[in-house]
Each structure stands twice: as structure tokens, then as C-alpha cells.
Amino acid sequence: MSAGQVALRPPLTPGEKYERLAFTFCRMGTTGLIAWAVGPALFVLVVALVAIVLYGRSITLGVSWSRCFLRRPTLIIGAWAAIAAADAVWIFVLRQQLPA
């Protein structure tokens, strides 16, 4: 490729667009988990639920691989579902508050 030429990527499929957005929420959720001691638990719950919905949509559109650490969207959904369930129990059943 000579100077001035631009390499063009093929356009993203609808499934790839959802996976890209889901990956963003996966990163936000991971950041929230890491910052658990100083951040609100509700943030992690909301982000986990959004990531589940977006990964679910990307699966229905044919995506079977993700840039997320677990790689398979079904595994990612399972992990975030477990985290969301534990977080919901923490917030609503145990009525625990994180230190401010």
C-alpha cells in the first residue's frame, strides 16, 4: 500500500455491532467489579443486565465469538447472570450497603 491509500474494512454486521456495544458494557461491568469497594452495587447490577441483553441480541444475530475474556457470548451471559444474581441478593435480600 502506498502513501495516501487507506485500507477499508468491510462494514460490521448487525450482530457485530451488538457485540461491540456488549463488549463496552462488559468492560464497564468489569471495572465496576474491580471498584466494588468504592462504587455502588447498583451500578454493577445495571451494567450486568445491559451486557446480558446486548450479548443475547448479538447471539440472535449470529455472533459466536467476542473480544471479551471468556470469548463465547453464551459463557459471558452466564457469568454476568451469576454476577447480577449475586448482586441482586446482596442489594435486595441482604439489604447490604457498600461503604461510602
HUURWO-V230709 format. One record per residue. N is the residue number from 1. OMEGA is omega in radians with two decimals (none if undefined). D_FIRST is the distance of its C-alpha to the first C-alpha in whole Angstrom. Layout:
n:omega:d_first
N:OMEGA:D_FIRST
N:OMEGA:D_FIRST
This chain:
n:omega:d_first
1:-3.13:0
2:-3.13:4
3:3.11:7
4:3.11:8
5:-3.12:6
6:3.08:8
7:-3.13:8
8:3.06:12
9:3.04:14
10:-3.13:17
11:3.12:20
12:3.03:23
13:3.09:26
14:3.11:29
15:3.12:30
16:3.09:27
17:3.10:28
18:3.12:31
19:3.13:30
20:3.11:28
21:3.11:31
22:3.12:33
23:3.09:31
24:3.12:32
25:3.07:36
26:3.10:36
27:3.13:34
28:3.13:37
29:3.10:40
30:3.08:39
31:3.10:39
32:3.10:42
33:3.13:43
34:-3.12:43
35:-3.06:44
36:-3.06:47
37:-3.09:50
38:-3.09:49
39:3.14:48
40:-3.13:50
41:-3.13:50
42:3.10:49
43:-3.12:46
44:-3.14:45
45:-3.13:47
46:-3.13:45
47:3.12:42
48:-3.14:43
49:3.10:44
50:3.11:41
51:3.12:38
52:-3.13:41
53:-3.10:41
54:3.08:37
55:3.08:36
56:3.11:39
57:-3.14:37
58:3.09:34
59:-3.14:36
60:3.10:37
61:2.99:34
62:3.14:33
63:3.14:31
64:-3.13:32
65:-3.14:30
66:3.06:29
67:3.12:28
68:-3.06:31
69:-3.10:33
70:3.04:35
71:-3.10:32
72:-3.12:34
73:3.13:35
74:3.08:39
75:3.14:40
76:3.10:38
77:3.13:41
78:3.14:43
79:-3.13:43
80:3.08:43
81:3.10:46
82:3.11:48
83:3.14:47
84:3.13:48
85:3.12:51
86:3.14:52
87:3.12:51
88:3.08:53
89:3.13:56
90:-3.05:56
91:-2.94:56
92:-3.11:58
93:-3.12:60
94:-3.13:61
95:-3.14:60
96:3.06:59
97:3.06:57
98:3.11:55
99:-3.12:56
100:none:55
